[in-house]
Amino acid sequence: MTENELFERFISLELEALATKENVKELVDEAKTVGHDKAEIALIKASAKIHVAGVFEEKTEAARALEAKYKELTGYDSDESQY
């Protein structure tokens, strides 16, 4: 592969990325017009990203570990909260 071929491929990928960003923006705008709020759209988008990456189990495990550590450090569930 020559430098020019590499350059051309990068240009093609960057154009695809720009088009994808525009499509995502249009989808968000469309979702807003039919009544979905910004927070709901963000959650749906994040869920789709996790689904595509196949990392739901890992994210869930990490969230549980964070929750447990938070509760341990703050006494969140105890009668004598530290904060």
C-alpha positions as CSV (number, residue, x, y, z in Angstrom):
1,M,0.0,0.0,0.0
2,T,1.4,3.4,-1.0
3,E,1.1,6.5,1.1
4,N,-1.4,7.9,-1.3
5,E,-3.5,4.8,-1.1
6,L,-3.4,5.0,2.7
7,F,-4.3,8.7,2.6
8,E,-7.2,8.0,0.3
9,R,-8.5,5.3,2.6
10,F,-8.3,7.6,5.6
11,I,-10.2,10.2,3.7
12,S,-12.9,7.7,2.9
13,L,-13.2,6.6,6.5
14,E,-13.3,10.2,7.8
15,L,-16.1,11.0,5.3
16,E,-18.0,7.9,6.5
17,A,-17.5,9.0,10.2
18,L,-18.8,12.5,9.4
19,A,-21.8,11.0,7.7
20,T,-22.5,8.7,10.6
21,K,-22.3,11.6,13.1
22,E,-24.8,13.5,11.0
23,N,-27.1,10.5,10.9
24,V,-26.9,10.1,14.6
25,K,-27.7,13.8,15.1
26,E,-30.7,13.5,12.8
27,L,-31.9,10.5,14.7
28,V,-31.6,12.3,18.0
29,D,-33.5,15.3,16.5
30,E,-36.2,13.0,15.2
31,A,-36.6,11.2,18.6
32,K,-37.0,14.6,20.3
33,T,-39.8,15.6,17.9
34,V,-41.8,12.4,18.8
35,G,-41.5,13.1,22.5
36,H,-38.4,11.4,23.8
37,D,-36.4,13.5,26.2
38,K,-32.7,14.1,26.1
39,A,-31.9,11.8,29.0
40,E,-34.0,9.0,27.6
41,I,-32.3,9.3,24.2
42,A,-28.9,9.2,25.9
43,L,-29.7,6.0,27.8
44,I,-31.0,4.3,24.6
45,K,-28.0,5.4,22.7
46,A,-25.6,4.1,25.4
47,S,-27.6,0.8,25.6
48,A,-27.2,0.3,21.8
49,K,-23.5,1.0,22.1
50,I,-23.1,-1.5,24.9
51,H,-25.1,-4.1,22.9
52,V,-23.0,-3.6,19.7
53,A,-19.7,-3.9,21.7
54,G,-21.0,-7.0,23.6
55,V,-19.9,-5.6,26.9
56,F,-23.1,-5.6,28.9
57,E,-21.9,-8.2,31.4
58,E,-18.6,-6.3,32.0
59,K,-20.4,-3.0,32.4
60,T,-22.9,-4.5,34.8
61,E,-20.2,-6.1,36.9
62,A,-18.2,-2.8,37.1
63,A,-21.3,-0.9,38.1
64,R,-22.1,-3.4,40.9
65,A,-18.5,-3.2,42.1
66,L,-18.7,0.6,42.2
67,E,-22.0,0.5,44.0
68,A,-20.6,-1.9,46.6
69,K,-17.5,0.3,47.2
70,Y,-19.6,3.4,47.5
71,K,-21.9,1.9,50.0
72,E,-18.9,0.5,52.0
73,L,-17.2,3.9,52.0
74,T,-20.2,6.0,52.8
75,G,-22.3,3.7,54.9
76,Y,-25.1,4.3,52.5
77,D,-27.3,1.4,53.6
78,S,-26.4,1.5,57.3
79,D,-28.2,3.3,60.1
80,E,-25.1,5.4,60.7
81,S,-24.2,7.0,57.4
82,Q,-20.7,8.5,57.5
83,Y,-21.6,11.4,55.2
